[in-house]
């Protein structure tokens, strides 16, 4: 049985078939991941950085801390995707460590 968007509207948001609901959760996470990665790629050179003479707090570090806090907060799948994208984008750089060289 194929489920269309009209079927979902007819059934109502609380009564979606399980397969369709799980698919939308994956879509929310995936879109958040893309949005987080591309947003971090765009904003990283344009926002102030948290640096001292010895240390640099990269955006992947604070994004990972926020992801860890999500264990207790139970956010949406889109929010988890956004911060996962930010963390993955930060790890794509060569100088991703805490100490400055």
VMD Tcl script that draws the C-alpha trace (Angstrom):
set ca {
  {0.00 0.00 0.00}
  {1.44 3.35 -1.03}
  {0.93 6.31 1.31}
  {0.41 9.73 -0.22}
  {0.48 13.19 1.34}
  {-3.31 13.35 1.05}
  {-3.61 10.18 3.12}
  {-1.49 11.72 5.85}
  {-3.64 14.87 5.96}
  {-6.81 12.79 6.01}
  {-5.60 10.53 8.82}
  {-4.21 13.37 10.94}
  {-0.82 14.05 12.46}
  {-1.29 11.84 15.53}
  {-2.48 8.86 13.51}
  {0.18 8.56 10.80}
  {1.12 5.09 9.66}
  {4.35 3.97 11.35}
  {6.35 3.62 8.11}
  {5.55 7.16 6.98}
  {6.33 8.63 10.39}
  {9.76 6.96 10.61}
  {10.54 8.21 7.11}
  {9.73 11.79 8.05}
  {11.98 11.53 11.11}
  {14.85 10.43 8.88}
  {14.05 13.27 6.47}
  {14.07 15.79 9.35}
  {17.44 14.50 10.56}
  {18.94 14.47 7.04}
  {17.76 18.00 6.24}
  {19.10 19.19 9.60}
  {22.43 17.53 8.87}
  {22.72 19.26 5.49}
  {21.59 22.60 6.94}
  {24.02 22.34 9.89}
  {26.99 21.38 7.72}
  {26.39 24.05 5.08}
  {25.54 26.69 7.70}
  {28.76 26.01 9.58}
  {30.76 26.04 6.33}
  {29.28 29.45 5.49}
  {29.51 31.02 8.97}
  {32.90 29.74 10.17}
  {35.05 32.37 8.41}
  {32.51 35.14 9.16}
  {32.03 34.92 12.95}
  {34.48 35.65 15.81}
  {36.54 32.71 17.05}
  {37.14 31.67 20.65}
  {40.96 31.72 20.85}
  {43.61 32.37 23.45}
  {47.39 32.21 23.05}
  {47.40 28.47 23.77}
  {43.88 27.20 23.03}
  {41.22 27.39 20.35}
  {37.67 26.27 21.15}
  {36.50 25.00 17.76}
  {32.85 24.88 16.78}
  {32.88 21.09 16.60}
  {33.70 21.02 20.33}
  {30.74 23.09 21.49}
  {28.46 21.32 19.00}
  {29.54 17.98 20.51}
  {28.79 19.26 24.02}
  {25.32 20.31 22.90}
  {24.79 16.90 21.29}
  {25.79 15.25 24.57}
  {23.25 17.38 26.45}
  {20.56 16.15 24.06}
  {20.64 12.82 25.91}
  {18.73 14.59 28.69}
  {16.78 17.21 26.69}
  {15.08 15.03 24.02}
  {15.11 17.56 21.13}
  {13.69 17.10 17.64}
  {15.50 15.03 15.03}
  {16.12 18.19 13.01}
  {18.01 19.77 15.94}
  {20.13 16.65 16.35}
  {20.89 16.74 12.62}
  {21.87 20.41 12.71}
  {24.39 20.01 15.52}
  {25.73 16.77 14.03}
  {26.33 18.66 10.78}
  {28.12 21.47 12.63}
  {30.36 18.97 14.45}
  {31.18 17.01 11.28}
  {31.98 20.20 9.37}
  {34.39 21.28 12.12}
  {36.21 17.96 12.01}
  {36.85 18.35 8.28}
  {39.62 20.91 8.93}
  {43.30 20.00 9.35}
  {43.72 22.03 12.57}
  {40.81 20.61 14.58}
  {42.69 20.16 17.88}
  {42.29 22.12 21.13}
  {45.89 23.34 21.40}
  {47.18 25.94 18.97}
  {50.49 25.21 17.26}
}
mol new
graphics top color blue
foreach p $ca { graphics top sphere $p radius 0.5 }
foreach p [lrange $ca 0 end-1] q [lrange $ca 1 end] { graphics top cylinder $p $q radius 0.2 }
display resetview
